[in-house]
Amino acid sequence: MTDLRPDPAAADPDNARAYSVSELAFALKRTLEDQYGFVRLRGELSKVTFHSNGHVYLSLKDEKAVIDGVVWKGSVRNLSVRPEQGLEVVVTGRITTYPQGSRYQIVIESMTAAGVGALLAQLERLKARLAEEGLFDPARKQPLPAMPSVVGVITSPTGAVIRDILHRIRDRWPCQVLVWPVVVQGEAAAAQVAAAIRGFNDLPSDGPVPRPDVVIVARGGGSVEDLWPFNDEALARTVAASGIPLISAVGHETDTTLIDFVSDRRAPTPTAAAEMATPVLAELRAGLADLSGRLHRSGGRLVSDRRGRVETLGRSLDRVPDLVELAEQRLGLARNRLAAGLSRNVGAHETRLARVAGRFQPGLLSRPRQAQAERLAALFPRLAPALGRSLALSSERLAALSARLRSADPGAPLARGFARVHRADGGLVRLGAALAPGEAVRLVFSDVERGAVIEPPPGPPRQGDLF
């Protein structure tokens, strides 16, 4: 380490050692970091900038001074509050310098709001922003299921809250309860509760672990600082995005947190949340019994009313024997009239038949046949020549077609000494160049077939063959 302190032995300033700018800058940096390795500051935030690389750059100021600060990316998630313009905070960190600019700054490692007033002011600004986005709109809130089969509870596994909820659900509506244990106070509380909400929503409906029909987020009462994790913006957005209806039951009736505004229902206490989530089985049974009794009584009154109406209508009807005797009398009269009517009808048809029969004679049938014969005899002299000419024309056409058929007969040239050449597969050979030397062929003559093998073409004559 370079020591830049002046040497008492150097009486003459001209003989003092000249240091470089870098040596002086880094010596000052080490001196500040050694002397102010841990600093706790209180001030108002200004010039807050969230950089794209994840770092946060800001300034801390009071009435008389301003100091620059930076929160590195790895420390941002550990901050208790979100840095905002005008927020009064208490920060801890270390003082360092920026040698390239001759500036000093504080590297912030933790940040808390300076008092309840600052926390509430930040909360009001966050509530206004989320309200503008529509996260508090009653139209987006989901109705609670009337008779849930599975209830999910997100709370601390120890303490009176979970015992009160389980006891109340067991008395009202015995159903399956899934408890997701989380811490409900401190810096890790908001992240754990948000992870539990997402975990319940990610459960498949047909998986080994049943998906809850309704979720309760609960914790007991406490101070504003104790309940502050439930004012986290990321947690509020997770609650708003939940696909499962969610009841917030954080603190006592007078306590209000941010998730109360984005949840589907807000309960004043954890016990009240259990009552909101479940019906009373005894009341449902009593109501069902009352409805059953009313149904039976209504049915009895309906049957009695219908019976009375039938009896009243029956008294207004005639006696059955009177109805039968009257119908039998009408039937007898109709039978007598029917027999007489049939006799008269037969007599009338006999009279008409006798009147028409005299006009039927054998000549009526023979005269049409004789007329047809005379017409045929008149037409025959003209019909015979026409049939002869048509027959001669047809004979000539048949002779021409027969000659054309004989000329196209593939077997006719064979009788004149020609032969057809077929390949081994039966295909007809039309050109000799298409045959390869040594290929087997079939020769078809007019009387028989013979096999043959194609010989190679003769080569040029050798010199000895010329003499």
C-alpha positions as CSV (number, residue, x, y, z in Angstrom):
1,M,0.0,0.0,0.0
2,T,1.4,3.4,-0.9
3,D,1.7,5.9,2.0
4,L,0.8,9.4,0.8
5,R,1.3,11.1,4.2
6,P,4.0,13.9,4.1
7,D,7.5,12.9,5.4
8,P,8.5,15.2,8.3
9,A,12.1,14.7,7.3
10,A,11.5,16.4,4.0
11,A,12.2,20.0,4.8
12,D,12.3,21.2,1.2
13,P,9.0,20.8,-0.6
14,D,10.8,20.7,-3.9
15,N,12.3,17.4,-2.8
16,A,8.9,15.8,-2.0
17,R,7.9,12.8,-4.2
18,A,5.4,13.5,-6.9
19,Y,2.5,10.9,-7.0
20,S,0.4,10.1,-9.9
21,V,-3.3,11.0,-10.1
22,S,-4.3,7.3,-9.9
23,E,-2.1,6.7,-6.8
24,L,-3.8,9.6,-5.0
25,A,-7.3,8.7,-6.2
26,F,-7.0,5.0,-5.1
27,A,-5.3,6.0,-1.8
28,L,-8.3,8.2,-1.0
29,K,-10.7,5.4,-2.0
30,R,-9.0,3.0,0.4
31,T,-8.9,5.6,3.2
32,L,-12.7,6.3,2.9
33,E,-13.5,2.6,2.7
34,D,-11.4,1.8,5.8
35,Q,-12.8,4.7,7.8
36,Y,-16.4,4.4,6.7
37,G,-16.8,0.7,6.0
38,F,-20.2,0.7,7.7
39,V,-22.4,3.8,7.6
40,R,-26.1,4.3,8.6
41,L,-27.7,7.3,6.9
42,R,-31.2,8.9,7.1
43,G,-32.4,11.1,4.3
44,E,-34.9,11.7,1.5
45,L,-34.5,9.8,-1.8
46,S,-34.2,11.8,-5.1
47,K,-33.2,11.1,-8.7
48,V,-34.2,7.4,-8.3
49,T,-33.2,5.5,-11.5
50,F,-33.8,1.8,-12.2
51,H,-31.2,0.9,-14.8
52,S,-31.7,-1.8,-17.4
53,N,-28.8,-3.8,-15.9
54,G,-30.7,-4.2,-12.6
55,H,-28.8,-1.6,-10.6
56,V,-30.6,1.3,-8.8
57,Y,-28.9,4.7,-8.9
58,L,-30.2,7.4,-6.5
59,S,-29.3,10.4,-4.3
60,L,-29.9,10.9,-0.5
61,K,-30.4,14.5,0.6
62,D,-31.4,16.6,3.6
63,E,-31.7,20.3,4.0
64,K,-28.0,21.1,3.5
65,A,-26.3,18.2,1.6
66,V,-26.7,15.5,-1.1
67,I,-24.8,12.3,-1.5
68,D,-25.0,9.9,-4.4
69,G,-25.9,6.2,-3.8
70,V,-26.1,3.0,-5.7
71,V,-27.8,-0.3,-5.0
72,W,-26.2,-3.2,-6.9
73,K,-28.4,-5.7,-8.6
74,G,-27.8,-8.4,-6.0
75,S,-28.9,-6.2,-3.1
76,V,-32.1,-4.9,-4.7
77,R,-34.2,-7.9,-3.7
78,N,-33.1,-7.5,-0.1
79,L,-34.5,-4.0,0.3
80,S,-37.5,-3.7,2.7
81,V,-39.0,-0.9,0.7
82,R,-39.1,0.1,-3.0
83,P,-37.0,3.2,-3.7
84,E,-39.2,6.0,-4.7
85,Q,-38.8,9.8,-5.3
86,G,-39.4,11.7,-2.1
87,L,-39.4,8.7,0.3
88,E,-37.6,9.2,3.6
89,V,-35.5,6.2,4.4
90,V,-32.7,4.8,6.6
91,V,-30.0,3.1,4.6
92,T,-26.9,1.2,5.6
93,G,-23.8,0.7,3.5
94,R,-20.2,1.7,2.9
95,I,-18.6,4.9,1.6
96,T,-16.5,4.6,-1.5
97,T,-15.2,6.8,-4.3
98,Y,-15.5,6.8,-8.1
99,P,-11.9,7.6,-9.1
100,Q,-12.7,8.4,-12.7
101,G,-14.9,11.3,-11.6
102,S,-13.4,12.4,-8.2
103,R,-16.8,11.6,-6.6
104,Y,-17.7,9.7,-3.5
105,Q,-20.9,7.7,-3.0
106,I,-22.5,5.2,-0.7
107,V,-23.0,1.6,-1.7
108,I,-26.4,0.7,-0.1
109,E,-26.9,-2.8,1.2
110,S,-30.2,-2.3,3.1
111,M,-33.0,0.2,3.1
112,T,-36.0,0.8,5.4
113,A,-38.6,3.5,5.6
114,A,-38.0,6.2,8.2
115,G,-41.1,5.8,10.3
116,V,-44.7,4.7,9.9
117,G,-45.6,7.9,8.1
118,A,-43.2,7.2,5.2
119,L,-44.4,3.6,4.9
120,L,-48.1,4.7,4.7
121,A,-47.2,7.4,2.2
122,Q,-45.5,4.9,0.0
123,L,-48.5,2.5,0.4
124,E,-50.9,5.2,-0.7
125,R,-49.0,5.9,-3.8
126,L,-48.9,2.2,-4.6
127,K,-52.6,1.8,-4.0
128,A,-53.3,4.7,-6.4
129,R,-51.2,3.2,-9.1
130,L,-52.8,-0.3,-8.8
131,A,-56.3,1.3,-8.7
132,E,-55.6,3.0,-12.0
133,E,-54.6,-0.3,-13.5
134,G,-58.0,-1.8,-12.5
135,L,-56.8,-4.3,-10.0
136,F,-59.4,-3.1,-7.4
137,D,-62.3,-3.3,-9.8
138,P,-65.2,-5.3,-8.3
139,A,-66.0,-6.6,-11.8
140,R,-62.8,-8.7,-11.9
141,K,-63.4,-10.4,-8.5
142,Q,-64.4,-14.1,-8.6
143,P,-67.4,-15.5,-6.7
144,L,-66.6,-18.0,-3.9
145,P,-67.8,-21.6,-4.4
146,A,-70.9,-22.5,-2.5
147,M,-69.8,-25.9,-1.4
148,P,-66.0,-26.4,-1.7
149,S,-64.5,-29.8,-1.5
150,V,-60.9,-28.6,-0.9
151,V,-59.9,-25.5,1.0
152,G,-56.3,-24.2,0.7
153,V,-54.8,-22.2,3.7
154,I,-51.6,-20.2,3.4
155,T,-50.4,-19.3,6.9
156,S,-47.9,-20.1,9.5
157,P,-48.1,-23.8,10.6
158,T,-47.8,-22.8,14.2
159,G,-49.9,-20.4,16.2
160,A,-53.6,-19.9,16.9
161,V,-54.6,-18.8,13.4
162,I,-54.3,-22.2,11.8
163,R,-56.0,-23.9,14.8
164,D,-58.9,-21.5,14.7
165,I,-59.4,-22.0,10.9
166,L,-59.2,-25.8,11.1
167,H,-61.6,-25.9,14.1
168,R,-64.1,-23.6,12.4
169,I,-64.1,-25.6,9.1
170,R,-64.4,-28.9,11.0
171,D,-67.5,-27.6,12.8
172,R,-69.2,-26.1,9.8
173,W,-68.3,-28.1,6.7
174,P,-66.0,-31.2,7.1
175,C,-63.9,-31.1,4.0
176,Q,-60.3,-31.6,2.9
177,V,-57.9,-28.7,4.0
178,L,-54.5,-28.2,2.4
179,V,-52.1,-26.1,4.5
180,W,-49.2,-24.4,2.7
181,P,-46.8,-23.3,5.5
182,V,-45.1,-19.9,5.1
183,V,-43.6,-17.3,7.3
184,V,-46.0,-14.4,7.8
185,Q,-43.6,-11.7,9.1
186,G,-40.2,-10.4,7.9
187,E,-38.5,-9.9,4.6
188,A,-39.1,-13.4,3.3
189,A,-42.9,-13.4,4.0
190,A,-44.1,-11.7,0.8
191,A,-42.1,-14.0,-1.5
192,Q,-43.2,-17.2,0.3
193,V,-46.9,-16.2,0.3
194,A,-46.7,-15.3,-3.4
195,A,-45.0,-18.7,-4.2
196,A,-47.7,-20.5,-2.2
197,I,-50.5,-18.8,-4.2
198,R,-48.8,-19.7,-7.5
199,G,-48.2,-23.3,-6.2
200,F,-51.9,-23.8,-5.5
201,N,-52.8,-22.4,-8.9
202,D,-50.3,-24.7,-10.7
203,L,-51.8,-27.9,-9.2
204,P,-53.5,-29.9,-11.9
205,S,-57.2,-30.6,-11.3
206,D,-56.7,-34.4,-11.7
207,G,-53.3,-34.7,-10.0
208,P,-52.4,-36.7,-6.8
209,V,-52.7,-33.5,-4.8
210,P,-56.2,-32.0,-5.2
211,R,-56.4,-28.4,-6.4
212,P,-58.2,-26.1,-3.9
213,D,-61.6,-24.6,-4.7
214,V,-60.8,-21.6,-2.5
215,V,-57.7,-20.3,-0.9
216,I,-57.4,-18.4,2.4
217,V,-54.3,-16.2,3.2
218,A,-54.3,-15.6,6.9
219,R,-52.2,-14.3,9.8
220,G,-53.0,-12.7,13.2
221,G,-52.9,-9.1,14.1
222,G,-49.8,-7.0,14.6
223,S,-48.2,-3.6,14.1
224,V,-47.9,-1.8,10.7
225,E,-44.4,-3.1,10.4
226,D,-45.4,-6.7,11.2
227,L,-48.1,-6.6,8.5
228,W,-46.0,-4.7,5.9
229,P,-45.1,-7.8,3.8
230,F,-48.7,-8.0,2.8
231,N,-48.4,-4.6,1.2
232,D,-45.8,-5.9,-1.3
233,E,-46.6,-5.0,-4.9
234,A,-45.4,-8.3,-6.3
235,L,-47.6,-10.2,-3.8
236,A,-50.6,-8.0,-4.6
237,R,-50.2,-8.7,-8.4
238,T,-49.9,-12.5,-7.6
239,V,-53.2,-12.3,-5.6
240,A,-54.9,-10.5,-8.5
241,A,-53.8,-13.0,-11.0
242,S,-54.9,-16.1,-9.0
243,G,-57.3,-18.3,-10.9
244,I,-58.6,-19.7,-7.6
245,P,-61.0,-17.5,-5.6
246,L,-58.9,-16.0,-2.7
247,I,-59.9,-14.7,0.7
248,S,-57.5,-12.4,2.6
249,A,-57.7,-12.6,6.4
250,V,-54.6,-10.6,7.6
251,G,-54.7,-9.0,11.0
252,H,-57.7,-7.9,13.0
253,E,-60.9,-6.2,11.7
254,T,-59.3,-2.7,11.9
255,D,-56.1,-3.8,10.0
256,T,-56.0,-3.2,6.3
257,T,-53.3,-4.4,3.9
258,L,-52.9,-4.1,0.1
259,I,-54.0,-7.6,-0.6
260,D,-57.3,-6.9,1.0
261,F,-58.1,-4.7,-2.0
262,V,-57.1,-7.1,-4.8
263,S,-58.4,-10.3,-3.2
264,D,-61.8,-11.7,-4.1
265,R,-63.1,-11.3,-0.5
266,R,-61.7,-9.7,2.6
267,A,-62.4,-11.2,6.0
268,P,-62.0,-9.2,9.2
269,T,-60.5,-12.2,11.0
270,P,-59.1,-15.7,10.1
271,T,-62.1,-17.3,11.7
272,A,-64.5,-15.1,9.6
273,A,-62.5,-16.3,6.5
274,A,-63.3,-19.9,7.4
275,E,-66.9,-19.0,7.7
276,M,-66.9,-17.2,4.3
277,A,-65.3,-20.1,2.6
278,T,-67.6,-22.9,3.9
279,P,-71.3,-23.3,4.4
280,V,-72.9,-24.8,7.6
281,L,-73.6,-28.4,7.0
282,A,-76.3,-28.5,9.7
283,E,-78.1,-25.6,8.2
284,L,-78.0,-27.2,4.7
285,R,-79.4,-30.4,6.2
286,A,-82.1,-28.5,8.0
287,G,-83.0,-26.6,4.9
288,L,-83.0,-29.8,2.8
289,A,-85.3,-31.4,5.3
290,D,-87.6,-28.4,5.3
291,L,-87.7,-28.4,1.5
292,S,-88.5,-32.1,1.5
293,G,-91.4,-31.6,3.9
294,R,-92.7,-28.8,1.9
295,L,-92.5,-31.0,-1.2
296,H,-94.4,-33.8,0.4
297,R,-97.1,-31.4,1.8
298,S,-97.4,-29.7,-1.6
299,G,-97.8,-33.1,-3.4
300,G,-100.4,-34.2,-0.9
301,R,-102.4,-31.1,-1.4
302,L,-102.1,-31.4,-5.2
303,V,-103.4,-35.0,-5.1
304,S,-106.3,-34.1,-2.8
305,D,-107.3,-31.2,-5.0
306,R,-107.2,-33.4,-8.1
307,R,-109.3,-36.1,-6.4
308,G,-111.9,-33.6,-5.4
309,R,-112.1,-32.2,-8.9
310,V,-112.5,-35.8,-10.3
311,E,-115.3,-36.5,-7.9
312,T,-117.1,-33.3,-8.7
313,L,-116.9,-34.0,-12.4
314,G,-118.0,-37.6,-11.9
315,R,-121.2,-36.5,-10.2
316,S,-122.1,-34.4,-13.2
317,L,-121.9,-37.4,-15.6
318,D,-124.8,-39.8,-16.4
319,R,-125.0,-43.3,-15.1
320,V,-123.0,-45.9,-17.1
321,P,-126.1,-48.2,-17.8
322,D,-128.0,-45.2,-19.2
323,L,-125.2,-44.5,-21.5
324,V,-124.9,-48.1,-22.7
325,E,-128.6,-48.6,-23.2
326,L,-128.9,-45.5,-25.3
327,A,-126.0,-46.5,-27.5
328,E,-127.4,-50.0,-27.9
329,Q,-130.8,-48.6,-29.0
330,R,-129.1,-46.4,-31.6
331,L,-127.1,-49.4,-32.8
332,G,-130.3,-51.5,-33.3
333,L,-132.0,-48.8,-35.3
334,A,-128.9,-48.4,-37.5
335,R,-128.8,-52.2,-38.1
336,N,-132.3,-52.4,-39.3
337,R,-131.8,-49.4,-41.7
338,L,-128.6,-51.0,-43.0
339,A,-130.3,-54.3,-44.1
340,A,-133.1,-52.5,-46.0
341,G,-130.6,-50.2,-47.6
342,L,-128.4,-53.1,-48.9
343,S,-131.4,-54.8,-50.4
344,R,-132.5,-51.6,-52.3
345,N,-128.9,-51.1,-53.5
346,V,-128.7,-54.6,-55.0
347,G,-132.0,-54.2,-56.8
348,A,-130.9,-50.9,-58.3
349,H,-127.6,-52.5,-59.7
350,E,-129.5,-55.4,-61.1
351,T,-131.8,-53.1,-63.0
352,R,-128.8,-51.1,-64.5
353,L,-127.0,-54.3,-65.5
354,A,-130.1,-55.7,-67.3
355,R,-130.5,-52.3,-69.2
356,V,-126.8,-52.3,-70.3
357,A,-126.5,-56.1,-71.2
358,G,-128.7,-55.8,-74.2
359,R,-126.2,-53.6,-76.0
360,F,-123.3,-56.1,-75.7
361,Q,-123.0,-58.2,-79.0
362,P,-120.1,-60.3,-80.5
363,G,-119.8,-57.9,-83.4
364,L,-118.6,-55.2,-81.1
365,L,-115.3,-57.2,-80.5
366,S,-114.8,-58.5,-84.1
367,R,-115.2,-55.2,-85.9
368,P,-112.0,-53.5,-84.5
369,R,-109.9,-56.6,-85.2
370,Q,-111.1,-56.7,-88.9
371,A,-110.3,-53.0,-89.3
372,Q,-106.7,-53.6,-88.0
373,A,-106.2,-56.5,-90.5
374,E,-107.4,-54.3,-93.4
375,R,-104.9,-51.5,-92.5
376,L,-102.0,-54.0,-92.3
377,A,-102.9,-55.5,-95.7
378,A,-102.8,-52.0,-97.2
379,L,-99.4,-51.2,-95.7
380,F,-97.7,-54.5,-96.6
381,P,-97.1,-53.8,-100.3
382,R,-95.1,-50.6,-99.4
383,L,-93.4,-52.2,-96.4
384,A,-91.8,-55.2,-98.2
385,P,-89.6,-53.2,-100.7
386,A,-88.4,-50.9,-97.9
387,L,-87.3,-53.9,-95.7
388,G,-85.5,-55.4,-98.8
389,R,-83.5,-52.3,-99.4
390,S,-82.6,-51.9,-95.7
391,L,-81.5,-55.6,-95.6
392,A,-79.3,-55.2,-98.8
393,L,-77.6,-52.0,-97.3
394,S,-76.9,-53.8,-94.1
395,S,-75.4,-56.8,-95.9
396,E,-73.0,-54.5,-97.9
397,R,-71.8,-52.8,-94.7
398,L,-71.2,-56.2,-93.0
399,A,-69.2,-57.4,-96.0
400,A,-67.0,-54.2,-95.9
401,L,-66.4,-54.6,-92.2
402,S,-65.5,-58.3,-92.7
403,A,-62.8,-57.3,-95.3
404,R,-61.3,-54.7,-93.0
405,L,-61.2,-57.3,-90.2
406,R,-59.4,-59.8,-92.3
407,S,-56.8,-57.2,-93.4
408,A,-56.1,-56.3,-89.7
409,D,-55.7,-60.0,-88.7
410,P,-52.2,-60.3,-87.2
411,G,-52.1,-64.0,-88.3
412,A,-52.7,-63.3,-92.0
413,P,-49.1,-62.4,-92.8
414,L,-47.9,-65.6,-91.1
415,A,-49.6,-67.7,-93.8
416,R,-47.6,-65.8,-96.4
417,G,-44.2,-66.9,-94.8
418,F,-43.7,-64.1,-92.2
419,A,-43.1,-64.7,-88.5
420,R,-43.6,-62.6,-85.3
421,V,-40.8,-62.0,-82.8
422,H,-41.8,-61.9,-79.1
423,R,-39.6,-61.3,-76.1
424,A,-39.4,-63.8,-73.3
425,D,-42.1,-61.8,-71.3
426,G,-44.5,-62.0,-74.4
427,G,-43.9,-58.4,-75.6
428,L,-43.9,-57.9,-79.4
429,V,-40.5,-56.8,-80.9
430,R,-40.9,-54.1,-83.6
431,L,-37.3,-53.1,-84.1
432,G,-34.3,-55.4,-84.3
433,A,-32.0,-52.8,-82.7
434,A,-34.0,-53.2,-79.5
435,L,-32.7,-56.7,-79.0
436,A,-29.6,-57.4,-77.1
437,P,-27.1,-60.1,-78.1
438,G,-27.8,-63.3,-76.3
439,E,-31.4,-62.4,-75.5
440,A,-33.9,-65.2,-75.8
441,V,-36.9,-64.6,-78.1
442,R,-39.9,-66.6,-79.4
443,L,-40.6,-66.9,-83.2
444,V,-44.3,-67.4,-84.0
445,F,-45.1,-69.0,-87.4
446,S,-48.5,-69.8,-88.9
447,D,-48.4,-73.4,-87.5
448,V,-45.9,-73.5,-84.6
449,E,-43.7,-71.5,-82.2
450,R,-39.9,-71.8,-82.0
451,G,-37.3,-70.4,-79.5
452,A,-34.2,-68.5,-80.7
453,V,-31.2,-66.5,-79.3
454,I,-30.0,-63.2,-80.8
455,E,-26.5,-63.5,-82.1
456,P,-24.1,-60.5,-81.9
457,P,-23.6,-58.6,-85.2
458,P,-20.7,-59.7,-87.4
459,G,-17.4,-57.7,-86.8
460,P,-15.2,-56.2,-89.5
461,P,-13.4,-58.8,-91.7
462,R,-9.9,-59.9,-90.6
463,Q,-6.9,-59.5,-92.9
464,G,-6.5,-63.3,-93.3
465,D,-10.1,-63.6,-94.5
466,L,-9.5,-61.5,-97.6
467,F,-7.3,-64.1,-99.3
